Amino acid sequence: MALRVGIVGVGWGAHVQVPAYRAAGGFEPVALCARTPERLGKVAGRLGIEDTSTDWRSFVTRDDLDVVSVATPTALHHEITVAALAAGKAVLCEKPLATDPAQAREMVKAAESAGRPTGCCFENRWNPEWLAITERVGAGLLGTAYFARVSRSASYWRPERPLQATWMYDRAQGGGYLAGMLVHDLDYLCTLLGRPTAVCAEVRSSIPVRSLPGGGTLEVTADDTSALLMRMDSGALAVLSVSTIGAHADHFRLELFGADGTVIGDGTLRETGYRAGAATDDGLATLTPAERSPAAPDQLPHGLAGHASRAMALMLEDWLPAFEGKPTPIPTFADGLLSLEIIDAAHRSAEGGGWVPVRA
């Protein structure tokens, strides 16, 4: 019998999570919860889900739900997750796991105490190209890793573009693109190269005040541009950057250099081509993506949402053994905590700390 899933949050939860749960074998999204009744009703009608609630506190305690999937703004992750675990639910929580490491540590402890399956949504690990890179690196393509570089650019916070949800501009609420976008790359490099020991960084808001459409202003405390230099425990050096303030910007690049081989990816945020090769090869060859599809690929939407839903569906299918007490490769709350410790170290470095150790 499929696990019955209740999803809290109908933004990303509706666009990506519901299709992912439907595409993955073993899950059934049966209920939605959100604060705004009008929006909740429209989304539920579009998705064909009749069971809805505007009260997350009672929602997470329902006896007929096996899994609570948390897809709310970041500031709500901690409270909802801890309550759902206390109610005996399995919990999947979106990234970033929490607004700060202290909250994330409490969530890790709550998960350990509850003993229920949990996971943090670093679904990008299941992108077809990243699955293939993980396999090749795991098989020894790089050998001793020397250097990794990731860069992302977009125009999301250009002043001529419409404002996003206001919480995204507030660091205290978990906003910004270090936590909102580059965190996927932080997580992925840690899976390939191990955790970092220290970080040196600059994190900034290029436009500190934005005009609101109806008048007034919005103070921006979250970042649109960040650059991190990381010393990895493996001995490798990693450089990561993100900026969402460039006009007509849409770019992604990944480089992995090792004693025995190289991986290079270059393209846009939606589509990137990858090449890889051993040092003994004549050159780099096109990397073949992993050929894996979820149980019901017809449930996936088109476009960027479909790309994310596909990766999440594969992640969910790999999560299923946890419900039988078996190990899985799913990103854990501890992985979510590590990414926040890195982000916290980056902020402390940018505030004048220089090289900042990453807390264990």
C-alpha positions in Angstrom: 0.0 0.0 0.0 1.3 3.5 -0.9 2.4 5.8 1.9 -0.1 8.6 2.4 1.6 12.0 2.2 0.4 15.4 3.5 2.2 18.4 2.1 2.5 21.7 4.0 3.1 24.6 1.6 1.6 25.0 -1.9 4.3 26.9 -3.7 7.2 24.6 -4.4 5.0 21.9 -2.7 2.4 22.2 -5.5 4.7 22.8 -8.5 7.4 20.2 -7.7 6.6 18.0 -4.7 3.1 16.8 -5.6 4.1 15.7 -9.2 7.3 14.1 -7.7 5.3 12.0 -5.2 2.9 11.0 -7.9 5.7 10.0 -10.2 7.6 8.0 -7.6 6.4 4.5 -6.8 5.1 3.9 -3.2 3.7 7.3 -2.3 0.4 9.0 -2.7 -0.1 12.8 -2.0 -3.5 12.9 -0.4 -3.7 16.2 1.5 -2.5 19.8 1.3 -2.1 22.5 4.0 -1.5 26.2 3.6 -2.3 29.4 5.4 -4.3 31.2 2.7 -7.7 29.5 2.0 -8.3 31.1 -1.4 -4.9 30.1 -2.8 -5.1 26.7 -1.2 -8.5 26.1 -2.8 -7.3 27.1 -6.3 -4.2 24.9 -6.0 -6.0 21.9 -4.6 -8.6 22.2 -7.4 -5.9 22.3 -10.0 -4.1 19.2 -8.5 -7.3 17.3 -7.8 -6.7 17.0 -4.1 -9.9 17.6 -2.1 -8.4 17.1 1.4 -7.2 20.5 2.6 -6.4 22.3 5.8 -5.2 25.8 6.9 -4.1 24.6 10.4 -0.7 22.9 10.2 -0.7 22.0 13.9 -3.6 19.7 13.6 -2.6 18.6 10.1 0.7 17.1 11.2 -1.0 15.0 13.9 -3.5 13.3 11.7 -3.6 9.5 12.0 -4.3 9.0 8.3 -1.0 10.5 7.2 2.2 8.5 7.0 4.5 11.3 5.8 4.6 15.0 6.3 6.4 16.9 3.6 7.4 20.4 4.6 7.6 22.9 1.7 6.9 26.1 3.5 9.0 29.3 3.7 12.2 28.4 5.6 11.3 30.1 8.9 8.5 27.6 9.4 10.6 24.4 8.8 11.8 24.0 12.4 8.5 24.2 14.2 6.5 22.1 11.7 9.2 19.4 11.4 9.6 19.0 15.2 5.9 18.8 15.7 5.4 16.3 13.0 8.2 14.1 14.4 6.7 14.3 17.8 3.4 13.1 16.3 5.3 10.0 14.9 5.4 11.0 11.3 8.1 10.5 8.8 9.3 13.9 7.6 10.8 15.2 4.4 11.9 18.8 4.7 12.9 21.2 2.0 16.3 22.9 1.9 17.6 25.0 3.6 16.7 22.8 6.5 16.3 25.8 8.9 17.1 29.5 9.2 20.3 28.8 11.3 22.4 26.0 12.6 21.0 26.1 16.1 17.5 25.2 14.7 18.9 22.6 12.5 20.7 20.9 15.4 17.4 20.7 17.3 15.9 19.1 14.2 18.7 16.6 14.0 18.1 15.7 17.7 14.4 15.4 17.2 14.8 13.1 14.3 17.2 10.9 16.3 14.7 10.7 19.2 11.7 10.0 17.0 13.4 7.2 15.1 11.2 7.9 12.0 12.5 8.2 8.4 13.6 11.7 7.6 15.3 13.5 4.7 16.3 16.9 3.5 15.4 17.8 -0.1 18.8 18.0 -1.9 17.1 16.4 -4.9 19.7 17.8 -7.3 21.9 14.9 -6.4 19.5 12.8 -8.5 19.8 14.9 -11.7 20.8 12.5 -14.5 24.1 14.2 -15.1 25.0 14.4 -11.4 24.1 10.8 -10.9 26.5 9.9 -13.7 29.3 12.1 -12.2 28.8 10.6 -8.7 29.2 7.1 -10.2 32.3 8.1 -12.2 34.0 9.9 -9.3 33.1 7.0 -7.0 34.7 4.6 -9.4 38.0 6.6 -9.2 37.8 9.0 -12.1 39.4 11.9 -10.2 41.8 9.9 -8.1 43.2 12.4 -5.6 40.9 15.5 -5.9 42.7 18.8 -6.4 40.2 21.5 -7.2 36.5 22.1 -7.6 34.7 25.2 -8.9 31.0 26.0 -9.3 29.5 29.2 -10.5 25.8 30.2 -11.0 24.3 33.4 -12.3 20.8 34.6 -12.9 18.9 37.9 -13.1 16.2 37.1 -10.5 16.9 40.2 -8.3 17.4 42.7 -11.1 15.4 45.9 -10.1 13.5 45.8 -13.4 12.1 42.3 -12.6 9.0 41.8 -10.3 9.8 41.2 -6.6 9.7 37.7 -5.3 8.1 36.7 -2.0 9.2 39.3 0.5 10.6 36.6 2.9 13.2 35.8 0.3 14.9 39.2 0.9 15.2 38.6 4.7 18.2 36.7 6.0 16.5 36.1 9.3 13.7 34.2 7.5 16.2 32.0 5.5 16.1 34.2 2.4 18.9 34.8 -0.1 20.6 32.8 -2.8 23.5 31.3 -0.8 20.9 29.3 1.1 18.4 29.2 -1.7 20.4 28.1 -4.7 24.2 27.6 -4.0 23.3 25.3 -1.1 22.6 22.5 -3.6 26.2 22.8 -4.9 27.6 23.0 -1.4 25.8 19.7 -0.6 26.9 18.1 -3.8 30.6 18.9 -3.4 30.5 17.5 0.1 29.1 14.2 -1.3 32.0 14.1 -3.8 34.9 15.5 -1.8 34.0 15.3 1.9 33.2 18.1 4.3 35.1 21.4 4.4 37.3 22.3 7.3 37.3 26.1 6.8 35.7 28.8 4.7 36.7 32.3 3.5 33.9 34.2 1.9 32.2 37.4 0.8 28.4 37.5 1.1 26.5 40.7 0.0 23.3 42.4 -1.0 24.0 44.6 -4.0 20.8 46.6 -3.7 20.0 47.1 0.0 16.6 48.8 -0.4 13.9 47.8 -2.9 10.8 49.8 -3.9 7.5 48.0 -3.3 4.9 48.0 -6.1 2.2 49.6 -3.9 4.6 52.2 -2.4 7.1 52.1 0.4 10.3 50.2 0.5 11.7 46.8 1.5 15.0 46.5 3.4 17.1 43.7 1.9 19.2 41.8 4.4 19.6 38.6 2.4 22.3 38.0 -0.2 22.1 38.2 -4.0 25.8 37.6 -4.5 28.2 35.3 -2.7 31.7 33.8 -3.3 33.2 31.1 -1.1 36.6 29.6 -0.9 36.7 26.2 1.0 39.4 24.0 2.2 38.1 20.5 2.0 38.9 17.7 4.4 40.1 15.6 1.4 42.8 18.2 0.7 41.0 19.7 -2.3 40.3 23.4 -2.7 36.7 24.4 -3.7 35.5 27.8 -5.1 31.8 28.5 -5.3 29.9 31.6 -6.4 26.4 32.7 -7.1 24.9 36.0 -8.3 21.3 36.8 -9.2 21.8 40.5 -10.0 23.3 40.3 -13.5 21.3 41.6 -16.5 20.5 38.7 -19.0 22.5 36.3 -16.7 21.7 32.6 -17.0 24.8 30.4 -16.5 26.1 27.4 -14.7 29.6 25.9 -14.6 31.1 23.0 -12.7 34.7 21.9 -12.8 36.3 19.0 -11.0 40.1 18.4 -11.3 42.0 15.5 -9.9 45.2 13.6 -10.3 43.6 11.0 -12.5 40.9 12.9 -14.4 38.6 15.9 -15.0 34.9 16.7 -15.2 33.6 20.0 -16.7 30.0 21.1 -17.1 28.9 24.3 -18.8 25.6 25.7 -19.8 22.5 27.4 -18.4 20.6 26.9 -15.2 18.1 24.8 -17.2 20.4 22.8 -19.4 24.1 22.0 -18.9 26.4 19.8 -21.0 29.1 17.7 -19.3 32.3 16.3 -20.4 34.7 13.9 -18.5 37.8 12.0 -19.1 40.8 10.3 -17.5 44.2 12.0 -17.6 45.4 9.2 -19.9 42.6 9.8 -22.4 43.1 11.8 -25.6 40.7 14.4 -24.2 37.3 14.9 -22.6 34.3 13.0 -23.9 30.6 13.8 -23.5 29.3 12.4 -20.3 26.3 10.2 -20.7 23.6 11.0 -18.2 22.2 8.2 -15.9 19.4 6.4 -17.6 16.9 6.1 -14.8 13.2 7.1 -14.8 10.7 7.2 -11.9 7.9 4.7 -11.8 5.3 7.0 -13.4 7.2 9.5 -15.6 3.9 10.6 -17.2 3.0 12.4 -14.0 6.0 14.8 -14.4 5.2 18.4 -15.6 7.2 20.1 -18.3 9.9 22.7 -18.0 12.1 23.5 -15.0 9.5 22.1 -12.5 9.5 18.8 -14.3 13.3 18.6 -14.1 13.2 19.2 -10.3 10.2 16.8 -9.9 12.0 14.0 -11.8 15.0 14.3 -9.6 12.9 14.4 -6.5 10.9 11.4 -7.6 14.1 9.3 -7.9 15.2 10.5 -4.5 11.9 9.5 -3.0 12.1 6.0 -4.5 15.5 5.6 -2.9 14.0 6.7 0.4 11.5 3.9 0.5 13.8 1.3 2.1 14.0 3.5 5.2 10.4 2.7 5.9 11.5 -0.9 6.4 14.4 0.0 8.6 17.0 -0.3 5.9 19.8 2.2 5.0 19.3 4.6 2.2 21.4 7.3 0.3 18.8 10.0 1.1 20.3 13.4 2.3 19.8 13.5 6.0 19.0 16.3 8.4 22.7 16.1 9.3 23.5 16.9 5.7 21.1 19.9 6.0 22.9 21.0 9.2 26.3 20.8 7.5 25.2 23.0 4.7 24.0 25.6 7.2 27.2 25.4 9.2 29.0 26.2 5.9 26.7 29.1 5.2 27.1 30.4 8.8 30.9 30.2 8.5 30.6 32.1 5.2 28.6 34.9 6.8 31.1 35.1 9.8 34.0 35.3 7.3 32.3 38.1 5.3 31.8 40.0 8.6 35.6 40.1 9.1 36.4 36.6 10.3 38.8 35.7 7.6 39.2 31.9 7.4 36.5 30.5 9.6 36.5 26.8 10.7 33.3 24.9 9.9 31.8 23.5 13.1 31.7 19.8 13.3 
